[in-house]
Amino acid sequence: MANGLSLGDAYGATLERVKAQGRAKARLGMAAIMWISHSERPLQVDEICHALAVEIGSTDLKADNVPSIWTVISCCQGLATVDKEASTVRLIHFTFQEYLHSHPDPLGNAHSTMAETCLTYLNSQQVRSLPANPPHDLRDTPFLGYSSLYWGTHAKIELSDRVKLFALELLDQYEDHVSAKLLLRAICPGAVTTAAPGLERFTALHCISYFGIIDIAIALTKMKRWDANHRDSAGMTPLIWAARYGHGEVVKLLLGQKHTAPDEPDMAHGRTALSWAAGNGHEGIVRLFLGREFVNPSRWWGKATRVPNLLLGRRYVNPDKPDTHSDRTPLSWAAENGHDGVVKLLLGREDVNPNRPDQEHGKTPLSWAAWNGHNEVVRLLLEREDVNPDKPDELHRTPILWAARRGHEGVVKLLLERKDVHADKPDELGRTPISRAAENGCEGVVKLLLGRRDVRPDSANGGRTPLWWAVKKGHEGVVKALLERRDVNPDSTYGGRTPLWWAVNTGNEGIVRLLLARKDVNPDRPDICGRTPLSWAAENGRTRLVRLLLRRADVDHERPDKQGQTPLSWAAQSGHDDVVGLLKARKVAVPSAP
């Protein structure tokens, strides 16, 4: 760069210098840059050194091949460095990462090479000899964790014939391979990885369904007949893994298997493949499931599932089937996560109830969408005549209360356009939407609610008004909006303390100014201890607040509390000399209240 090259040209020139080293150094330097720039997570020092030692296709891991990290760094010609705090290896600067993504040619087929390296490592005799249930200490095989978790990720990005061959070699005896347990432990931490032989095992089909590599999945199904309904120790079937992570081609393949049961839930969450796909927004997969006929078993003679199971090969899908654990439907999950495309698909079905509350929380799909501020989903649901826009959950909280509480102005606005929405309905604690919005500083929502005639801006639960909540939490904009209303009492008390007392106590100068600007605020009103706001400000040394309070003529700076102490004595006792000076300098003494 000092010689006039641009940053990109400087990186290109340095890469050429890496490649111009001796053959072994050049290969090591370029391979290290490939791993650092394309790995799925930062690699530990030992991990990258062992990855670089792998001879692709070899069944033996040679310890003599493992380079030192300083050899690796030197071969990179200054383009890589060691993060000593994290013990990881990284590129010298993020701009080099950007350069490599825009100039991929120097690294060739990086992902297929990385997949081949991972699979060679996993297929080595040293790794295959490890017990199926891995110990916690893997220091002798530091690259085992990364290769077990990410070989499929690299293979899916770039699948070569050699990757496919190596993968099938691994998957041939996958259930007893240590990498199967490591992968399952990582993607489902609660899964039991020590299941009895032949029971609840994480099979090759589970693995490839999780990664979503269709070519390998097809090869597996041709090699032998799989039980597509077999649950692993996480309670998941291959179909559920594929649907959960959005692998549409694998889902289609599995649905084409004769005995696949597409409507069976997992054991851990009680969710079907459709539920997972809907909750994660995989619209294409949802279409695949909705294309399958649903037969309600209750309409069949005997009201048992075995009849339609036998006649239809267990291929039917219930688009409104609730989870066995949370009792939530696919529509509920899609609405919560804001997947409007999936919501639209599900609402197009006559056998989907858009107003069904779950039993765990009592929330409807509309409540879930309002809770997370998904405007488009809320709009879609409100277009349905069979959706109650004001239905409370088990805590008596309506959709508008959830939206107001979390500051979702767009959702609140949509709900306020409905005449059948009660904008002031309290929850189980007596808190109204405006009270919740004021507490959380949702100024825009407060202003929207203040525009409704049926909203009481001064409603109190146990004496705590929306103004009290806004003052207590320090939300100046909300306080200002509320004080603009004539029907808001700025001097109401909770626990014998006014909003001004709370503002002074928390030291919020802006709110103190707003309250003192109101003539109907008594700045000298004592609390249950007989102490005025000035007394507390003086004790805590809040000089600026003391000065603001003393500007009011109706503040008695010599008023004693129940202990007989004045603001001056509190300030002197606490050592706040500047406050003592202000109080002594006040020339006009206002008589104390009788």
C-alpha positions, 0 to 999 in steps of 0.5 A: 500500500505504501507503494501505491497499491489499493487495499485489494491489490495489496491483498492480492499481491500478498496472496501471490507471495504466499503461493510463491513460497516453497511447495509445502509452505505455499500449500500450508499457507493457502490451506490455513487461509481457506480454513480460517476464512470459510470455517463455520466458527472460529477455529481453536489453535489445535483444531486448525493445526490438526485439520491441516495435518489431514491427508485427504483419503488416508485412513491414518492420522499421522501425528508427525504431520501436525504443524506448529501454529507459528509455522502456520502463521508464518506461511500465511505471510502476515494474513493471519494471526492468533487471538491469544485471549480466545486461543483462536486463529483469525484473519488479520483484518475483516477487509481481507475476509471481504476480499476473499469472498469477492475473489474466491478463485485463489482458494478453489473449491474450498467447501468441498475440500473442507468436507473431504478433510472432515470426512477423512478425519472421521473415517480414520482408524484412530477416530473409528476406534473411539467409543461411541459415547465420547468422553468429555476430554477430546484433547487427543482428537481436537478436530473431532468436534468441528468435523462431526458438527460441520462436515455436512454443512460444507458438503451441502454448500459444495458436494463433490463425488469424493465427498459423497463417497466419503460421506456414505462410508461414514454413514454406513456404520453411523449409529455406532460412530462417535460423531453421531453422538457429538452431533446429536448432543450439539443440536439437541443438548437434552438428548440422551446419547447413551440409549440402549443398542437398537433403541432410539438411535441417531441414524444415518437418515436422521443425520442426513435429514438434519443436514439436508443433502438430497443427493446423499439422502437419495443414495441412502434410501437406495442402499437399504430400507429405512424406518422413516418413522424411527425416533432418535433419542431426542424424540425426532424422526428424520422427517421432523429434522428435515422439516424443522431446518427447511430442507424441502427436497429431503422432506419430499423424498421422505414423504414419498416413502410408503410407510412415512407417517407425516403427522407423528409428533416428536417426543420432546416437544410434541410437535409435528413436522408441519408445526416445525416447518410453520414455526420456522417459516418454511413456506414451501415445506408447509405447502407440501404438507398441506397438499396431503389429505386430512381425514378426521378419524372421528368420522370413521366407524369405531372412531379409531385412527387405525382405519384411516391409517391402514387405508391411507398408509398413515399419510394424512396431515392434520393442519390444525393439530396442536402440540401435545406439550404446549397445545399450540397449533402450526398457525399459532407458531407461524403467527408468533414468529411473523411468517405471514406467508405461512399464516396465509396458507394456513388461513386458506384451509377450512379445517384450521381454527384461526381463533383457537387459544392454546391451553398453556397460555390461553393465547390465540394466534392473534395474541402471539402475533400482537405480542411480537409486533407482526403487523402483517400477520395481525392484518391477515388475522383481523380480516377473518370474521371468525377471529375475536380481536379482543379475546383475553388469555388466561392472564386476562391480557388482550392482544392490544394489551400485549402490543401496547406493553411491548410498544408495537405501534403498528399493531396497536393502530390496527387493533384500535381501528376495530370498534369491537376492541376494548382499548382500556380492558385491564388484565389480572392485576388491574393494569390497562394497556396505557398503564403497561405502555407508560411503564415501558416508555412506549410513547407512541403507543401512549399517544395512540391510546390517548386518542381514544375516548374510552381510554381512562388516562388516570386509571389506577391499580392500587393507586399507581396511575399511568403517570406514576409508572412513567415517572417511576421508570423515568420516561420523560416523553410519556410523562409529558404526553400524560401531563397534557391531558386535563383529566390526569391528576399530576399530584395523586399519591401512591403509598403517600408519595406523589409523582414529584416525590418519585421524580426527585427520589430518582433524580430525574431533572427533566420530569421534575421540571415538567411537574413543577411547571404544573400549578396543581402540583404541590411541591411541598407535600410531605410523604408518610414520614413527613418529609417533602421532596426538598428534604429528600433532594437535600439529603441526597445532595441533588443540588440542581433539583434543590435549586429547581424546588427553591424556585417555587414560592410555595416550598418551605425550606425550613419545614421539619419532618416527623423526626424534627429535621429540616432540609438544611439539617439533612444536607448538613448531616450528609455533608452536602455543603453546596446544598447547605449554601443554597438553603442558607442563601434563600432570603424569602421564607415561606411559612410552613403549612399548619 
